[in-house]
Amino acid sequence: MTDTFDAPTTAIDDITGDYTIDPSHSTLGFVARHAMVTKVRGQFNGFEGTAHVDATNPSASRVDLTIDVATVDTRSADRDGHLKSGDFFDAETYPTIRFVSTDVKRDGSDWAITGDLTIKDVTKSVTIDFEETGSAQDPFGNVRVGFEGATTVNRKDFGLTWNAALETGGVLVSDKIKLEFDISAIKSA
């Protein structure tokens, strides 16, 4: 019996086309410094997105991503509940985070995607640097592309201002948050 991990794939030379992000093979994560001494990682488990990739004319490319705030997961139910509360995301009032690209640039396998990131009805322009990690036809006949990227934002810019001072100085939660993306997208038929 052949394991699907060992099944051969065929590299795709031209990745131009329309894609849907595959949530079961993608991660939308974040990293915050906690108590000034360690990093706490989390992710959103519910999201959907589409992309049009134009390898020849990158400026014609576009991305649209919607994240379900209630799916935040930091491996701590208490912390997740606090993040969903009015102190942070206020998931009841603002159930989604949205990113819509406004500009796409490419230099070889490096892509820079600039767009409007909206959290709690506050929209700011951010640029996410991505590396194209590959393209292939999977064993099920799907054409896939992969991208890994990251950017850093200041959470206060989006109205996420809750914090607590530490007796030793500093604060409980860092203002700067690193956003990390590991994306697998399936080409539309």
N, C-alpha and C positions, 0 to 999 in steps of 0.2 A: 504494500500500500504506500502510495506517495504522499508525503506530507505537503500540504499546500504552501508551506513556507519554502519548500525546495523546488516548487514548480517554476519552470523557466518563464521569464518575462522578456518582452521585446521592447527595446528602447524606442521612443517616439521622437523623431527629429523635429517636427513642427508641432508645437503645443498650442497653436492658435485655435481658439474655439470657445464655446460656452461651457461652464463648469458649475457643479453644485458641490459645496463643501460636504464631505463625508464626516458627520459628527462621531461616528463610531471608530474612526481612525485619525481623529484630529484632537488637539488639545489647545484650549484657550486658557492660559494660566497667568498668574500674577505672583509677585514676590514683594513682601514688605518687611522692613526691619522691625523687630519687636523688642521692646524694652532696651533698645540701643545695643543689644548684644547678639541677637540671632536673627535669622531670616525665617519668616513664615510663608509657606507656599500655599496657593489655592488655585482653583480653577472653576470654570463654569461648565456644568455638564449638559446644559440645554442651549443650543444655538442653531441657527440656520443661516446659510449664506450662498450667494451666487457670485460668479466672476466671469467676466469676458476677458480672455487673455489674447493679446495680439502681439506675437513675438516679433513681427516685422515692424510694426508701428505701435510701440508700447503706450504712447499717449492715448491711443484708442482703447486701451484696456480699462476695466472698471471692476470695482468690488462693492458688494452690498452685504452687510452682516448685521444680524439681529441676535442679541443674547438675552436669554431669560434669566433675570436677576435672581429669581427664587431658587435657581439651581446652583448657587454659589456653594462650593465645597472646600473646606479647609481641614477636613478630618476632625473637626470639633463641632458638635451640634450647638453648644453654647455660643461659640464664636460665630458660627454661620448665622444663628438667630440674631446676634448683635449686628452683623453686617447687613442683614435684611431689614433691620429696624430703622426708625427715623434718624438714629444717630449717624448712620452711614447711607446706604442706598435707598432706604424708604421704598422697599419693593412693592408695597401695597399701592402707593401713589405713582411710582415710576417703575413699572414692571419690566421694562426692557432697557438695554444699552444698545446703541446703534452706531455703526461706522459705515460711512458712504464715501468712497474715494472721490477725489477732485482732480488728482494728477498722478500719473504713473510714469516712472522713468526706469530705464534698464541699462545696465552696463555688464555685458556678458551674462553670467548667472546671478548677478546682483540686481535686485529690484528695489526701488524706493517708492512706496505707495503713500501718498499724502491724501488725507481725507478729513471729514468732519466726524469727530467722535462726540456723541451725545450721551451724557450721564446726568440723570435728574434734571432734564430739560435745559442743561447747560451744554452748549456746543463749542468745542475748541478744535482748531486744526492741529493734527498731529501727523508726523511722518514716521512710518514703520519701515525699517530696512529689512529686506528679506533676501535669503539665498535660495535659489532654485535648487532643490535637492535631488531632482530626478523626474523622469517621466517614463511610463511603461504601460504595456497592456497586461492587466492582471490575468490570472488563470480563468476568470469568469468572463473575459472578453471586454472588460471595462478599461477605457483609457484613463489613466490617473496621472496627476502631476502632484509634486510635493514641494512645499515651501516652508522654511523655518525663518522666523523673524522675531524682533524684539524692539521695544522702545521704552523710554522712561517718561512718566508723566507726574505732575504734582497733583495729588488727589484734592487738595484745597481749591484748585482751579475749577473743580467740578462740584463744589459745595459739600465735599466729604471732609468736614472740618473737625469732627469729634476727636478728642485726645485726652490724655491724662498725664499730668506732670509726675515725674519720678522723684522720690526723696533724694536720690543720688545725683539729680540733675538730668536733663533731657526729658524725653517724652516716651509714652508707651508705644505709639505707632508712628513710623516714619512718614513724612510728607511725600517723599519720592517713592513711587511704586513702579516696579519694572513689569511691563506687560510682555508675555512670551507666547509665541504662536508656533505650533507645529501642525501644518495643514496638509491634508490629503483631499484632493478634489477629483470628482469623476466627471468626465466629459459627457455632455448631453448628446444623445443619439441624433 
